[in-house]
Amino acid sequence: MSPVAETNKLEEHVSEIDNIKRHHGEIIYETNGFISKIHRKDKQLNRRTVNTYTGMWKEDKKDFSNKEETTKVRRENAQKMTNAFYDIVTDFYEYGWGESFHFARIYKGDTFEQAIKRHEQYLSLKLGMNDKHKTLDVGCGVGGPLREIVRLSGAHITGINNNAYQIERCKAYSRNLGIESRTDFVKGDFTNMPRELDGKFDSAYAVEATVHSPKLEMVYGQVFRALKPGGLFATYEWVTTPKYDENNPEHGRIIHGIEVFIQLKFFF
């Protein structure tokens, strides 16, 4: 990379950090303090972010058919939408859900935490990850699965995520746990990964993340490019079953609700 490119990249990073601080406050460098996080957010910026996200669903609020024209608009604004969504919900998710923003099969006698960890460990074992592996976490969130898998397998994991606030949370967790040498984080779009990731990884995984892509093939093609020859990719993802009937209004309502994912009353 040329000195000019390095300077531009540094300036862009500083600008992103400044924007995060204006919106979320210095509390981003702490791993707890939910009430403090909420109170230190800029109310005007937060409201603007909420409006950005909810505005994308305005036309479909009463009609769950997902009209072609409104779906097209959301696909064209997928990155903007996803960033707004996670700027809104990240602190709430961490407080109420934990560091891993996904579901897991739970057996009788399990605690929630046990089910989540087993779900992540199973993924690591199926990929055969070990301390020689370089692995890509596609859409890493705040890095809960990544940290569990690093500690289980000893692998080096790079998380890619287009939400700057979550990337800063990832870095804070890695520092606090002393696993910085086994982790890297890239602020980037997983439907258009940086070329420096090409052919770099022995394996890759995504945990309920590729659903945020306008089209799945946009992500999978990028993952293929990032893998070494013979590399493996595993994913947990939302899918419809053969029982889904697109002509059934109730099915349409359920699917639409999942697409919106969360409509918490205190945002409206």
PyMOL commands that set and color helices and strands:
alter all, ss='L'
color gray80, all
select helices_A, chain A and resi 3-24+26-29+34-39+43-55+58-60+68-76+78-96+112-126+144-153+164-177+180-182+195-197+210-212+216-226+249-260+265-267
alter helices_A, ss='H'
color red, helices_A
select strands_A, chain A and resi 134-138+156-161+183-187+201-207+227-236
alter strands_A, ss='S'
color yellow, strands_A
deselect
rebuild
show_as cartoon
